[in-house]
Structures are given as structure tokens and as C-alpha cells.
Amino acid sequence: VEDENLITVERAGELRLSEQVNRLLPIWPVGDQEMVTFGAQIRAALAQSPRTMILDEVRADEPESIAPLLEGDSGIRQIWSFRGEVDLKRLRSALGMLARRADPSQAEKMAQELVQRLPFVISVKRSRGGLQLRAIAEWQNAIGDQTNFVPLWEAQDGQIQRTGKKPSHTLNLPEDFWSA
């Protein structure tokens, strides 16, 4: 992704990115400066029509902030990060609840939009001074409107391992990549 096509909305400005990346952060009210929330910065980023948007530190206590990302016909590639320990089973429920709470008047539509716009969930953990891959999972369609959260790679005994399941979305990877 070229820097001019990338916008980040960050809670704390901790991402290590090129100086050319357009970065938006919440602004705290100081003196005459009015508060600009995380959600307001998301809307400001969307107004710039980026090709890719990274959200750093999406939180469950502000579900309305993600509503604009799940509405309309957006072709924006979205990458969201969450902080904290991740259990894939609990994350599935938490993401569904977050999307439904973003706009309760159209809860199921919001949940389906989240699945469509964020088809993969990648879990990393800070370990030994770096990041360690913990899991890769994919939202896959099941029967009817049901969606399954399918782990493709999981940490077992401290090592990341393939689960033997394949993605339903097309990826530009060699076929033997998914072989156990």
C-alpha cells in the first residue's frame, strides 16, 4: 500500500509508520481546543476516501464509532487492531456484539457487514521484545445467514500450526501453503 493511499486512526499514536502516512489521533480538550473523538477521526478519515484504513485500538466501549465503517458501499480495505489477550471463541462473540451495538436499529446487517469487510482475524501477542503470531481465523459462510469463525492457524504448545482448514476467500498463495 502506498503511503498516500493509507490513513490511520490511532488512539495513542504508537504505530511505527512512514512519516508520509496520514495519521489521525483523538484530540483532548485543552484551553480553547475542543475534543475530537476517535469516532470523529474515523469519519474524517472516511471523508478523505483512502484505499486502506488502519484503526489502532478499536474498543467495545465506543461501538457507535465503527458504524460509519460498516455502512454504505465502501471499497476501503480495513485493518482493525484490538488490545489484550485474545481467545478466538470469545473474540467471535465480542466482534459480533460490537457490530450489533454500532447501530442497534440494524444490528444483524451491521454484523454481516463486519464479516464482509473484515474476513480475516489475525491475533498477535507481544513476546520476547517482538510480536508473535497466535492465530489466523476467517469468517466463512455456512448455511443461510449463519457465519462460522474458522481457525486456519492456531498456537499449540507455543508454536503456530495449520489447522488443516482452508480459507474460503481467494488468496494469492501457493496451494501447498495450506497443507498440513
Beta strands, then each sheet from edge to edge (+ up, - down):
strand 1: 6-10
strand 2: 22-24
strand 3: 52-56
strand 4: 77-81
strand 5: 120-127
strand 6: 130-141
strand 7: 147-156
strand 8: 159-162
sheet 1: 2+ 1+ 3+ 4+
sheet 2: 5+ 6- 7+ 8-
end
